[in-house]
Amino acid sequence: MLRRAAEVAHKSLTDFVLDAACQAAEQTLLDQRLFIVSGSQYQSRMEMLERPESDNASLADLFARRPPWADK
């Protein structure tokens, strides 16, 4: 099965397995839900979350753009 998948992806078996392992490792690290922070780091984040929002022209511009996939 791995050899066939590598052929379909036009990769050597080694490259295919290495790419799959790297993707799995990246996903595993991105899926972490628990973050260990110091008390001061926690307090800083909480203060940031409690501040009123401010205007962000760049973000407003981004949301105003038509997504590239909408034209397809």
PDB file of N, CA, C, O and CB in Angstrom:
ATOM      1  N   MET A   1       0.827  -1.177   0.000  1.00  0.00           N
ATOM      2  CA  MET A   1       0.000   0.000   0.000  1.00  0.00           C
ATOM      3  C   MET A   1       0.882   1.256   0.000  1.00  0.00           C
ATOM      4  O   MET A   1       0.618   2.193  -0.753  1.00  0.00           O
ATOM      5  CB  MET A   1      -0.946  -0.010   1.210  1.00  0.00           C
ATOM      6  N   LEU A   2       1.917   1.281   0.830  1.00  0.00           N
ATOM      7  CA  LEU A   2       2.789   2.451   0.878  1.00  0.00           C
ATOM      8  C   LEU A   2       3.511   2.661  -0.447  1.00  0.00           C
ATOM      9  O   LEU A   2       3.638   3.788  -0.926  1.00  0.00           O
ATOM     10  CB  LEU A   2       3.803   2.308   2.008  1.00  0.00           C
ATOM     11  N   ARG A   3       3.977   1.576  -1.024  1.00  0.00           N
ATOM     12  CA  ARG A   3       4.693   1.684  -2.298  1.00  0.00           C
ATOM     13  C   ARG A   3       3.774   2.242  -3.388  1.00  0.00           C
ATOM     14  O   ARG A   3       4.197   3.079  -4.185  1.00  0.00           O
ATOM     15  CB  ARG A   3       5.252   0.307  -2.722  1.00  0.00           C
ATOM     16  N   ARG A   4       2.537   1.789  -3.427  1.00  0.00           N
ATOM     17  CA  ARG A   4       1.570   2.273  -4.426  1.00  0.00           C
ATOM     18  C   ARG A   4       1.260   3.756  -4.195  1.00  0.00           C
ATOM     19  O   ARG A   4       1.196   4.534  -5.146  1.00  0.00           O
ATOM     20  CB  ARG A   4       0.260   1.435  -4.369  1.00  0.00           C
ATOM     21  N   ALA A   5       1.071   4.136  -2.948  1.00  0.00           N
ATOM     22  CA  ALA A   5       0.801   5.537  -2.635  1.00  0.00           C
ATOM     23  C   ALA A   5       1.992   6.413  -3.043  1.00  0.00           C
ATOM     24  O   ALA A   5       1.801   7.512  -3.563  1.00  0.00           O
ATOM     25  CB  ALA A   5       0.497   5.707  -1.128  1.00  0.00           C
ATOM     26  N   ALA A   6       3.202   5.937  -2.812  1.00  0.00           N
ATOM     27  CA  ALA A   6       4.397   6.679  -3.210  1.00  0.00           C
ATOM     28  C   ALA A   6       4.441   6.846  -4.720  1.00  0.00           C
ATOM     29  O   ALA A   6       4.793   7.917  -5.216  1.00  0.00           O
ATOM     30  CB  ALA A   6       5.667   5.968  -2.718  1.00  0.00           C
ATOM     31  N   GLU A   7       4.087   5.801  -5.452  1.00  0.00           N
ATOM     32  CA  GLU A   7       4.053   5.886  -6.917  1.00  0.00           C
ATOM     33  C   GLU A   7       3.025   6.910  -7.380  1.00  0.00           C
ATOM     34  O   GLU A   7       3.293   7.700  -8.285  1.00  0.00           O
ATOM     35  CB  GLU A   7       3.739   4.512  -7.530  1.00  0.00           C
ATOM     36  N   VAL A   8       1.858   6.896  -6.765  1.00  0.00           N
ATOM     37  CA  VAL A   8       0.803   7.841  -7.135  1.00  0.00           C
ATOM     38  C   VAL A   8       1.259   9.282  -6.858  1.00  0.00           C
ATOM     39  O   VAL A   8       0.927  10.199  -7.609  1.00  0.00           O
ATOM     40  CB  VAL A   8      -0.507   7.527  -6.357  1.00  0.00           C
ATOM     41  N   ALA A   9       2.008   9.466  -5.792  1.00  0.00           N
ATOM     42  CA  ALA A   9       2.505  10.797  -5.423  1.00  0.00           C
ATOM     43  C   ALA A   9       3.771  11.170  -6.193  1.00  0.00           C
ATOM     44  O   ALA A   9       4.304  12.267  -6.025  1.00  0.00           O
ATOM     45  CB  ALA A   9       2.780  10.857  -3.922  1.00  0.00           C
ATOM     46  N   HIS A  10       4.251  10.256  -7.038  1.00  0.00           N
ATOM     47  CA  HIS A  10       5.479  10.472  -7.821  1.00  0.00           C
ATOM     48  C   HIS A  10       6.668  10.748  -6.907  1.00  0.00           C
ATOM     49  O   HIS A  10       7.465  11.657  -7.141  1.00  0.00           O
ATOM     50  CB  HIS A  10       5.292  11.642  -8.807  1.00  0.00           C
ATOM     51  N   LYS A  11       6.760   9.933  -5.857  1.00  0.00           N
ATOM     52  CA  LYS A  11       7.868  10.059  -4.905  1.00  0.00           C
ATOM     53  C   LYS A  11       8.468   8.686  -4.676  1.00  0.00           C
ATOM     54  O   LYS A  11       7.823   7.661  -4.895  1.00  0.00           O
ATOM     55  CB  LYS A  11       7.393  10.688  -3.557  1.00  0.00           C
ATOM     56  N   SER A  12       9.719   8.686  -4.231  1.00  0.00           N
ATOM     57  CA  SER A  12      10.305   7.415  -3.804  1.00  0.00           C
ATOM     58  C   SER A  12       9.594   6.997  -2.517  1.00  0.00           C
ATOM     59  O   SER A  12       8.976   7.816  -1.838  1.00  0.00           O
ATOM     60  CB  SER A  12      11.872   7.536  -3.589  1.00  0.00           C
ATOM     61  N   LEU A  13       9.693   5.724  -2.203  1.00  0.00           N
ATOM     62  CA  LEU A  13       9.067   5.232  -0.979  1.00  0.00           C
ATOM     63  C   LEU A  13       9.652   5.948   0.236  1.00  0.00           C
ATOM     64  O   LEU A  13       8.924   6.315   1.158  1.00  0.00           O
ATOM     65  CB  LEU A  13       9.253   3.704  -0.847  1.00  0.00           C
ATOM     66  N   THR A  14      10.968   6.143   0.232  1.00  0.00           N
ATOM     67  CA  THR A  14      11.627   6.836   1.341  1.00  0.00           C
ATOM     68  C   THR A  14      11.097   8.257   1.491  1.00  0.00           C
ATOM     69  O   THR A  14      10.753   8.679   2.595  1.00  0.00           O
ATOM     70  CB  THR A  14      13.147   6.862   1.130  1.00  0.00           C
ATOM     71  N   ASP A  15      11.028   9.004   0.373  1.00  0.00           N
ATOM     72  CA  ASP A  15      10.528  10.381   0.430  1.00  0.00           C
ATOM     73  C   ASP A  15       9.069  10.418   0.876  1.00  0.00           C
ATOM     74  O   ASP A  15       8.673  11.287   1.651  1.00  0.00           O
ATOM     75  CB  ASP A  15      10.677  11.063  -0.940  1.00  0.00           C
ATOM     76  N   PHE A  16       8.276   9.474   0.384  1.00  0.00           N
ATOM     77  CA  PHE A  16       6.864   9.439   0.750  1.00  0.00           C
ATOM     78  C   PHE A  16       6.696   9.208   2.252  1.00  0.00           C
ATOM     79  O   PHE A  16       5.933   9.912   2.913  1.00  0.00           O
ATOM     80  CB  PHE A  16       6.134   8.344  -0.040  1.00  0.00           C
ATOM     81  N   VAL A  17       7.404   8.231   2.779  1.00  0.00           N
ATOM     82  CA  VAL A  17       7.300   7.902   4.205  1.00  0.00           C
ATOM     83  C   VAL A  17       7.830   9.055   5.052  1.00  0.00           C
ATOM     84  O   VAL A  17       7.232   9.398   6.072  1.00  0.00           O
ATOM     85  CB  VAL A  17       8.075   6.601   4.525  1.00  0.00           C
ATOM     86  N   LEU A  18       8.950   9.657   4.638  1.00  0.00           N
ATOM     87  CA  LEU A  18       9.505  10.775   5.391  1.00  0.00           C
ATOM     88  C   LEU A  18       8.541  11.963   5.388  1.00  0.00           C
ATOM     89  O   LEU A  18       8.335  12.589   6.428  1.00  0.00           O
ATOM     90  CB  LEU A  18      10.864  11.189   4.807  1.00  0.00           C
ATOM     91  N   ASP A  19       7.949  12.278   4.236  1.00  0.00           N
ATOM     92  CA  ASP A  19       6.973  13.370   4.165  1.00  0.00           C
ATOM     93  C   ASP A  19       5.766  13.092   5.052  1.00  0.00           C
ATOM     94  O   ASP A  19       5.290  13.982   5.757  1.00  0.00           O
ATOM     95  CB  ASP A  19       6.519  13.586   2.720  1.00  0.00           C
ATOM     96  N   ALA A  20       5.273  11.860   5.018  1.00  0.00           N
ATOM     97  CA  ALA A  20       4.115  11.499   5.836  1.00  0.00           C
ATOM     98  C   ALA A  20       4.448  11.603   7.319  1.00  0.00           C
ATOM     99  O   ALA A  20       3.626  12.063   8.111  1.00  0.00           O
ATOM    100  CB  ALA A  20       3.639  10.079   5.499  1.00  0.00           C
ATOM    101  N   ALA A  21       5.649  11.179   7.694  1.00  0.00           N
ATOM    102  CA  ALA A  21       6.060  11.260   9.100  1.00  0.00           C
ATOM    103  C   ALA A  21       6.191  12.718   9.540  1.00  0.00           C
ATOM    104  O   ALA A  21       5.787  13.073  10.647  1.00  0.00           O
ATOM    105  CB  ALA A  21       7.397  10.516   9.318  1.00  0.00           C
ATOM    106  N   CYS A  22       6.750  13.556   8.682  1.00  0.00           N
ATOM    107  CA  CYS A  22       6.886  14.985   9.021  1.00  0.00           C
ATOM    108  C   CYS A  22       5.523  15.646   9.152  1.00  0.00           C
ATOM    109  O   CYS A  22       5.315  16.454  10.057  1.00  0.00           O
ATOM    110  CB  CYS A  22       7.722  15.720   7.955  1.00  0.00           C
ATOM    111  N   GLN A  23       4.590  15.318   8.264  1.00  0.00           N
ATOM    112  CA  GLN A  23       3.238  15.872   8.352  1.00  0.00           C
ATOM    113  C   GLN A  23       2.558  15.429   9.642  1.00  0.00           C
ATOM    114  O   GLN A  23       1.893  16.228  10.302  1.00  0.00           O
ATOM    115  CB  GLN A  23       2.398  15.444   7.136  1.00  0.00           C
ATOM    116  N   ALA A  24       2.722  14.165  10.002  1.00  0.00           N
ATOM    117  CA  ALA A  24       2.122  13.659  11.236  1.00  0.00           C
ATOM    118  C   ALA A  24       2.737  14.341  12.458  1.00  0.00           C
ATOM    119  O   ALA A  24       2.029  14.680  13.407  1.00  0.00           O
ATOM    120  CB  ALA A  24       2.301  12.133  11.334  1.00  0.00           C
ATOM    121  N   ALA A  25       4.040  14.536  12.432  1.00  0.00           N
ATOM    122  CA  ALA A  25       4.711  15.208  13.553  1.00  0.00           C
ATOM    123  C   ALA A  25       4.231  16.649  13.681  1.00  0.00           C
ATOM    124  O   ALA A  25       3.951  17.120  14.783  1.00  0.00           O
ATOM    125  CB  ALA A  25       6.243  15.173  13.369  1.00  0.00           C
ATOM    126  N   GLU A  26       4.138  17.346  12.551  1.00  0.00           N
ATOM    127  CA  GLU A  26       3.670  18.730  12.577  1.00  0.00           C
ATOM    128  C   GLU A  26       2.245  18.815  13.105  1.00  0.00           C
ATOM    129  O   GLU A  26       1.936  19.674  13.931  1.00  0.00           O
ATOM    130  CB  GLU A  26       3.750  19.348  11.179  1.00  0.00           C
ATOM    131  N   GLN A  27       1.381  17.932  12.634  1.00  0.00           N
ATOM    132  CA  GLN A  27      -0.008  17.938  13.083  1.00  0.00           C
ATOM    133  C   GLN A  27      -0.099  17.630  14.578  1.00  0.00           C
ATOM    134  O   GLN A  27      -0.903  18.229  15.292  1.00  0.00           O
ATOM    135  CB  GLN A  27      -0.833  16.921  12.280  1.00  0.00           C
ATOM    136  N   THR A  28       0.710  16.713  15.035  1.00  0.00           N
ATOM    137  CA  THR A  28       0.721  16.367  16.452  1.00  0.00           C
ATOM    138  C   THR A  28       1.105  17.574  17.303  1.00  0.00           C
ATOM    139  O   THR A  28       0.486  17.845  18.332  1.00  0.00           O
ATOM    140  CB  THR A  28       1.688  15.207  16.712  1.00  0.00           C
ATOM    141  N   LEU A  29       2.124  18.287  16.864  1.00  0.00           N
ATOM    142  CA  LEU A  29       2.560  19.463  17.615  1.00  0.00           C
ATOM    143  C   LEU A  29       1.532  20.583  17.544  1.00  0.00           C
ATOM    144  O   LEU A  29       1.337  21.298  18.527  1.00  0.00           O
ATOM    145  CB  LEU A  29       3.902  19.957  17.090  1.00  0.00           C
ATOM    146  N   LEU A  30       0.870  20.752  16.402  1.00  0.00           N
ATOM    147  CA  LEU A  30      -0.129  21.803  16.263  1.00  0.00           C
ATOM    148  C   LEU A  30      -1.404  21.493  17.044  1.00  0.00           C
ATOM    149  O   LEU A  30      -2.158  22.400  17.397  1.00  0.00           O
ATOM    150  CB  LEU A  30      -0.461  22.010  14.800  1.00  0.00           C
ATOM    151  N   ASP A  31      -1.639  20.223  17.309  1.00  0.00           N
ATOM    152  CA  ASP A  31      -2.858  19.820  18.010  1.00  0.00           C
ATOM    153  C   ASP A  31      -2.746  19.937  19.523  1.00  0.00           C
ATOM    154  O   ASP A  31      -3.692  19.602  20.236  1.00  0.00           O
ATOM    155  CB  ASP A  31      -3.208  18.407  17.646  1.00  0.00           C
ATOM    156  N   GLN A  32      -1.625  20.399  20.020  1.00  0.00           N
ATOM    157  CA  GLN A  32      -1.462  20.501  21.461  1.00  0.00           C
ATOM    158  C   GLN A  32      -2.489  21.477  22.029  1.00  0.00           C
ATOM    159  O   GLN A  32      -2.627  22.598  21.539  1.00  0.00           O
ATOM    160  CB  GLN A  32      -0.028  20.946  21.818  1.00  0.00           C
ATOM    161  N   ARG A  33      -3.188  21.057  23.034  1.00  0.00           N
ATOM    162  CA  ARG A  33      -4.228  21.880  23.629  1.00  0.00           C
ATOM    163  C   ARG A  33      -3.823  22.444  24.989  1.00  0.00           C
ATOM    164  O   ARG A  33      -4.464  23.358  25.508  1.00  0.00           O
ATOM    165  CB  ARG A  33      -5.496  21.077  23.767  1.00  0.00           C
ATOM    166  N   LEU A  34      -2.777  21.904  25.549  1.00  0.00           N
ATOM    167  CA  LEU A  34      -2.331  22.309  26.871  1.00  0.00           C
ATOM    168  C   LEU A  34      -1.071  23.152  26.733  1.00  0.00           C
ATOM    169  O   LEU A  34      -0.075  22.712  26.157  1.00  0.00           O
ATOM    170  CB  LEU A  34      -2.076  21.076  27.775  1.00  0.00           C
ATOM    171  N   PHE A  35      -1.126  24.354  27.262  1.00  0.00           N
ATOM    172  CA  PHE A  35       0.016  25.244  27.219  1.00  0.00           C
ATOM    173  C   PHE A  35       0.437  25.555  28.646  1.00  0.00           C
ATOM    174  O   PHE A  35      -0.370  26.011  29.456  1.00  0.00           O
ATOM    175  CB  PHE A  35      -0.311  26.542  26.436  1.00  0.00           C
ATOM    176  N   ILE A  36       1.676  25.311  28.939  1.00  0.00           N
ATOM    177  CA  ILE A  36       2.209  25.576  30.268  1.00  0.00           C
ATOM    178  C   ILE A  36       2.882  26.948  30.237  1.00  0.00           C
ATOM    179  O   ILE A  36       3.835  27.161  29.487  1.00  0.00           O
ATOM    180  CB  ILE A  36       3.216  24.454  30.718  1.00  0.00           C
ATOM    181  N   VAL A  37       2.387  27.865  31.045  1.00  0.00           N
ATOM    182  CA  VAL A  37       2.961  29.215  31.109  1.00  0.00           C
ATOM    183  C   VAL A  37       3.133  29.603  32.574  1.00  0.00           C
ATOM    184  O   VAL A  37       2.512  29.033  33.471  1.00  0.00           O
ATOM    185  CB  VAL A  37       2.056  30.256  30.358  1.00  0.00           C
ATOM    186  N   SER A  38       3.991  30.586  32.783  1.00  0.00           N
ATOM    187  CA  SER A  38       4.201  31.083  34.145  1.00  0.00           C
ATOM    188  C   SER A  38       3.003  31.927  34.560  1.00  0.00           C
ATOM    189  O   SER A  38       2.158  32.269  33.732  1.00  0.00           O
ATOM    190  CB  SER A  38       5.517  31.910  34.244  1.00  0.00           C
ATOM    191  N   GLY A  39       2.935  32.257  35.830  1.00  0.00           N
ATOM    192  CA  GLY A  39       1.850  33.093  36.331  1.00  0.00           C
ATOM    193  C   GLY A  39       1.828  34.457  35.670  1.00  0.00           C
ATOM    194  O   GLY A  39       0.757  34.983  35.367  1.00  0.00           O
ATOM    195  N   SER A  40       2.996  35.034  35.444  1.00  0.00           N
ATOM    196  CA  SER A  40       3.053  36.358  34.808  1.00  0.00           C
ATOM    197  C   SER A  40       2.646  36.276  33.333  1.00  0.00           C
ATOM    198  O   SER A  40       1.996  37.184  32.816  1.00  0.00           O
ATOM    199  CB  SER A  40       4.473  36.955  34.933  1.00  0.00           C
ATOM    200  N   GLN A  41       3.024  35.201  32.666  1.00  0.00           N
ATOM    201  CA  GLN A  41       2.606  35.026  31.269  1.00  0.00           C
ATOM    202  C   GLN A  41       1.086  34.864  31.186  1.00  0.00           C
ATOM    203  O   GLN A  41       0.437  35.435  30.309  1.00  0.00           O
ATOM    204  CB  GLN A  41       3.313  33.797  30.637  1.00  0.00           C
ATOM    205  N   TYR A  42       0.540  34.091  32.094  1.00  0.00           N
ATOM    206  CA  TYR A  42      -0.908  33.896  32.125  1.00  0.00           C
ATOM    207  C   TYR A  42      -1.622  35.226  32.366  1.00  0.00           C
ATOM    208  O   TYR A  42      -2.586  35.551  31.672  1.00  0.00           O
ATOM    209  CB  TYR A  42      -1.293  32.876  33.218  1.00  0.00           C
ATOM    210  N   GLN A  43      -1.153  35.982  33.336  1.00  0.00           N
ATOM    211  CA  GLN A  43      -1.773  37.271  33.656  1.00  0.00           C
ATOM    212  C   GLN A  43      -1.698  38.215  32.469  1.00  0.00           C
ATOM    213  O   GLN A  43      -2.659  38.926  32.177  1.00  0.00           O
ATOM    214  CB  GLN A  43      -1.098  37.909  34.878  1.00  0.00           C
ATOM    215  N   SER A  44      -0.573  38.225  31.789  1.00  0.00           N
ATOM    216  CA  SER A  44      -0.397  39.079  30.616  1.00  0.00           C
ATOM    217  C   SER A  44      -1.399  38.720  29.518  1.00  0.00           C
ATOM    218  O   SER A  44      -1.993  39.605  28.901  1.00  0.00           O
ATOM    219  CB  SER A  44       1.038  38.961  30.080  1.00  0.00           C
ATOM    220  N   ARG A  45      -1.585  37.428  29.277  1.00  0.00           N
ATOM    221  CA  ARG A  45      -2.550  36.977  28.249  1.00  0.00           C
ATOM    222  C   ARG A  45      -3.980  37.323  28.646  1.00  0.00           C
ATOM    223  O   ARG A  45      -4.780  37.732  27.804  1.00  0.00           O
ATOM    224  CB  ARG A  45      -2.428  35.454  28.021  1.00  0.00           C
ATOM    225  N   MET A  46      -4.300  37.159  29.918  1.00  0.00           N
ATOM    226  CA  MET A  46      -5.650  37.475  30.372  1.00  0.00           C
ATOM    227  C   MET A  46      -5.942  38.963  30.229  1.00  0.00           C
ATOM    228  O   MET A  46      -7.040  39.347  29.827  1.00  0.00           O
ATOM    229  CB  MET A  46      -5.839  37.040  31.822  1.00  0.00           C
ATOM    230  N   GLU A  47      -4.962  39.799  30.559  1.00  0.00           N
ATOM    231  CA  GLU A  47      -5.139  41.242  30.395  1.00  0.00           C
ATOM    232  C   GLU A  47      -5.333  41.604  28.934  1.00  0.00           C
ATOM    233  O   GLU A  47      -6.152  42.461  28.602  1.00  0.00           O
ATOM    234  CB  GLU A  47      -3.941  41.997  30.967  1.00  0.00           C
ATOM    235  N   MET A  48      -4.580  40.952  28.066  1.00  0.00           N
ATOM    236  CA  MET A  48      -4.712  41.207  26.642  1.00  0.00           C
ATOM    237  C   MET A  48      -6.114  40.831  26.150  1.00  0.00           C
ATOM    238  O   MET A  48      -6.712  41.561  25.359  1.00  0.00           O
ATOM    239  CB  MET A  48      -3.643  40.429  25.863  1.00  0.00           C
ATOM    240  N   LEU A  49      -6.628  39.707  26.612  1.00  0.00           N
ATOM    241  CA  LEU A  49      -7.960  39.253  26.197  1.00  0.00           C
ATOM    242  C   LEU A  49      -9.075  40.140  26.739  1.00  0.00           C
ATOM    243  O   LEU A  49     -10.131  40.259  26.117  1.00  0.00           O
ATOM    244  CB  LEU A  49      -8.185  37.825  26.652  1.00  0.00           C
ATOM    245  N   GLU A  50      -8.851  40.753  27.876  1.00  0.00           N
ATOM    246  CA  GLU A  50      -9.877  41.591  28.499  1.00  0.00           C
ATOM    247  C   GLU A  50      -9.893  43.024  27.968  1.00  0.00           C
ATOM    248  O   GLU A  50     -10.857  43.754  28.201  1.00  0.00           O
ATOM    249  CB  GLU A  50      -9.672  41.616  29.988  1.00  0.00           C
ATOM    250  N   ARG A  51      -8.842  43.436  27.259  1.00  0.00           N
ATOM    251  CA  ARG A  51      -8.810  44.788  26.695  1.00  0.00           C
ATOM    252  C   ARG A  51      -9.867  44.932  25.606  1.00  0.00           C
ATOM    253  O   ARG A  51     -10.133  43.976  24.877  1.00  0.00           O
ATOM    254  CB  ARG A  51      -7.410  45.111  26.128  1.00  0.00           C
ATOM    255  N   PRO A  52     -10.469  46.104  25.485  1.00  0.00           N
ATOM    256  CA  PRO A  52     -11.425  46.312  24.395  1.00  0.00           C
ATOM    257  C   PRO A  52     -10.711  46.215  23.048  1.00  0.00           C
ATOM    258  O   PRO A  52      -9.535  46.558  22.918  1.00  0.00           O
ATOM    259  CB  PRO A  52     -12.130  47.687  24.538  1.00  0.00           C
ATOM    260  N   GLU A  53     -11.444  45.746  22.069  1.00  0.00           N
ATOM    261  CA  GLU A  53     -10.837  45.622  20.746  1.00  0.00           C
ATOM    262  C   GLU A  53     -10.547  47.007  20.176  1.00  0.00           C
ATOM    263  O   GLU A  53     -11.182  47.992  20.552  1.00  0.00           O
ATOM    264  CB  GLU A  53     -11.756  44.825  19.792  1.00  0.00           C
ATOM    265  N   SER A  54      -9.591  47.066  19.277  1.00  0.00           N
ATOM    266  CA  SER A  54      -9.258  48.338  18.626  1.00  0.00           C
ATOM    267  C   SER A  54      -9.362  48.145  17.121  1.00  0.00           C
ATOM    268  O   SER A  54      -9.290  47.022  16.622  1.00  0.00           O
ATOM    269  CB  SER A  54      -7.823  48.834  19.031  1.00  0.00           C
ATOM    270  N   ASP A  55      -9.532  49.241  16.409  1.00  0.00           N
ATOM    271  CA  ASP A  55      -9.613  49.170  14.957  1.00  0.00           C
ATOM    272  C   ASP A  55      -8.314  48.630  14.392  1.00  0.00           C
ATOM    273  O   ASP A  55      -7.226  48.969  14.857  1.00  0.00           O
ATOM    274  CB  ASP A  55      -9.926  50.548  14.358  1.00  0.00           C
ATOM    275  N   ASN A  56      -8.443  47.788  13.387  1.00  0.00           N
ATOM    276  CA  ASN A  56      -7.277  47.209  12.736  1.00  0.00           C
ATOM    277  C   ASN A  56      -7.526  47.306  11.238  1.00  0.00           C
ATOM    278  O   ASN A  56      -8.214  46.462  10.664  1.00  0.00           O
ATOM    279  CB  ASN A  56      -7.022  45.716  13.194  1.00  0.00           C
ATOM    280  N   ALA A  57      -6.970  48.329  10.604  1.00  0.00           N
ATOM    281  CA  ALA A  57      -7.213  48.576   9.183  1.00  0.00           C
ATOM    282  C   ALA A  57      -6.753  47.410   8.320  1.00  0.00           C
ATOM    283  O   ALA A  57      -7.419  47.071   7.342  1.00  0.00           O
ATOM    284  CB  ALA A  57      -6.510  49.849   8.744  1.00  0.00           C
ATOM    285  N   SER A  58      -5.640  46.798   8.659  1.00  0.00           N
ATOM    286  CA  SER A  58      -5.133  45.674   7.862  1.00  0.00           C
ATOM    287  C   SER A  58      -6.082  44.489   7.925  1.00  0.00           C
ATOM    288  O   SER A  58      -6.333  43.835   6.912  1.00  0.00           O
ATOM    289  CB  SER A  58      -3.742  45.255   8.347  1.00  0.00           C
ATOM    290  N   LEU A  59      -6.608  44.210   9.107  1.00  0.00           N
ATOM    291  CA  LEU A  59      -7.542  43.103   9.254  1.00  0.00           C
ATOM    292  C   LEU A  59      -8.855  43.405   8.534  1.00  0.00           C
ATOM    293  O   LEU A  59      -9.426  42.519   7.897  1.00  0.00           O
ATOM    294  CB  LEU A  59      -7.800  42.815  10.739  1.00  0.00           C
ATOM    295  N   ALA A  60      -9.335  44.628   8.624  1.00  0.00           N
ATOM    296  CA  ALA A  60     -10.554  45.022   7.913  1.00  0.00           C
ATOM    297  C   ALA A  60     -10.358  44.867   6.410  1.00  0.00           C
ATOM    298  O   ALA A  60     -11.267  44.416   5.712  1.00  0.00           O
ATOM    299  CB  ALA A  60     -10.943  46.479   8.256  1.00  0.00           C
ATOM    300  N   ASP A  61      -9.183  45.236   5.902  1.00  0.00           N
ATOM    301  CA  ASP A  61      -8.875  45.083   4.477  1.00  0.00           C
ATOM    302  C   ASP A  61      -8.874  43.616   4.084  1.00  0.00           C
ATOM    303  O   ASP A  61      -9.411  43.248   3.039  1.00  0.00           O
ATOM    304  CB  ASP A  61      -7.517  45.719   4.144  1.00  0.00           C
ATOM    305  N   LEU A  62      -8.280  42.788   4.909  1.00  0.00           N
ATOM    306  CA  LEU A  62      -8.226  41.353   4.624  1.00  0.00           C
ATOM    307  C   LEU A  62      -9.628  40.764   4.528  1.00  0.00           C
ATOM    308  O   LEU A  62      -9.914  40.008   3.599  1.00  0.00           O
ATOM    309  CB  LEU A  62      -7.420  40.620   5.706  1.00  0.00           C
ATOM    310  N   PHE A  63     -10.505  41.097   5.468  1.00  0.00           N
ATOM    311  CA  PHE A  63     -11.861  40.554   5.453  1.00  0.00           C
ATOM    312  C   PHE A  63     -12.702  41.128   4.319  1.00  0.00           C
ATOM    313  O   PHE A  63     -13.690  40.517   3.914  1.00  0.00           O
ATOM    314  CB  PHE A  63     -12.540  40.824   6.776  1.00  0.00           C
ATOM    315  N   ALA A  64     -12.327  42.284   3.807  1.00  0.00           N
ATOM    316  CA  ALA A  64     -13.081  42.903   2.719  1.00  0.00           C
ATOM    317  C   ALA A  64     -12.736  42.292   1.357  1.00  0.00           C
ATOM    318  O   ALA A  64     -13.498  42.438   0.401  1.00  0.00           O
ATOM    319  CB  ALA A  64     -12.816  44.402   2.693  1.00  0.00           C
ATOM    320  N   ARG A  65     -11.609  41.618   1.269  1.00  0.00           N
ATOM    321  CA  ARG A  65     -11.178  41.018  -0.011  1.00  0.00           C
ATOM    322  C   ARG A  65     -12.016  39.795  -0.363  1.00  0.00           C
ATOM    323  O   ARG A  65     -12.474  39.051   0.504  1.00  0.00           O
ATOM    324  CB  ARG A  65      -9.692  40.626   0.052  1.00  0.00           C
ATOM    325  N   ARG A  66     -12.195  39.619  -1.657  1.00  0.00           N
ATOM    326  CA  ARG A  66     -12.878  38.421  -2.156  1.00  0.00           C
ATOM    327  C   ARG A  66     -11.874  37.279  -2.134  1.00  0.00           C
ATOM    328  O   ARG A  66     -10.758  37.439  -2.629  1.00  0.00           O
ATOM    329  CB  ARG A  66     -13.460  38.642  -3.607  1.00  0.00           C
ATOM    330  N   PRO A  67     -12.240  36.129  -1.571  1.00  0.00           N
ATOM    331  CA  PRO A  67     -11.285  35.015  -1.495  1.00  0.00           C
ATOM    332  C   PRO A  67     -10.961  34.495  -2.902  1.00  0.00           C
ATOM    333  O   PRO A  67     -11.830  34.497  -3.774  1.00  0.00           O
ATOM    334  CB  PRO A  67     -11.854  33.867  -0.612  1.00  0.00           C
ATOM    335  N   PRO A  68      -9.728  34.054  -3.127  1.00  0.00           N
ATOM    336  CA  PRO A  68      -9.317  33.582  -4.449  1.00  0.00           C
ATOM    337  C   PRO A  68     -10.167  32.414  -4.955  1.00  0.00           C
ATOM    338  O   PRO A  68     -10.388  32.295  -6.160  1.00  0.00           O
ATOM    339  CB  PRO A  68      -7.863  33.170  -4.413  1.00  0.00           C
ATOM    340  N   TRP A  69     -10.643  31.557  -4.060  1.00  0.00           N
ATOM    341  CA  TRP A  69     -11.410  30.397  -4.500  1.00  0.00           C
ATOM    342  C   TRP A  69     -12.840  30.758  -4.902  1.00  0.00           C
ATOM    343  O   TRP A  69     -13.541  29.932  -5.486  1.00  0.00           O
ATOM    344  CB  TRP A  69     -11.437  29.357  -3.405  1.00  0.00           C
ATOM    345  N   ALA A  70     -13.278  31.977  -4.597  1.00  0.00           N
ATOM    346  CA  ALA A  70     -14.643  32.379  -4.932  1.00  0.00           C
ATOM    347  C   ALA A  70     -14.818  32.592  -6.424  1.00  0.00           C
ATOM    348  O   ALA A  70     -15.945  32.559  -6.919  1.00  0.00           O
ATOM    349  CB  ALA A  70     -15.014  33.644  -4.188  1.00  0.00           C
ATOM    350  N   ASP A  71     -13.718  32.814  -7.160  1.00  0.00           N
ATOM    351  CA  ASP A  71     -13.787  33.065  -8.592  1.00  0.00           C
ATOM    352  C   ASP A  71     -13.760  31.789  -9.409  1.00  0.00           C
ATOM    353  O   ASP A  71     -13.875  31.846 -10.633  1.00  0.00           O
ATOM    354  CB  ASP A  71     -12.655  33.954  -9.010  1.00  0.00           C
ATOM    355  N   LYS A  72     -13.615  30.669  -8.786  1.00  0.00           N
ATOM    356  CA  LYS A  72     -13.475  29.404  -9.537  1.00  0.00           C
ATOM    357  C   LYS A  72     -14.785  28.707  -9.701  1.00  0.00           C
ATOM    358  O   LYS A  72     -14.844  27.636 -10.305  1.00  0.00           O
ATOM    359  CB  LYS A  72     -12.502  28.474  -8.852  1.00  0.00           C
TER     360      LYS A  72
END
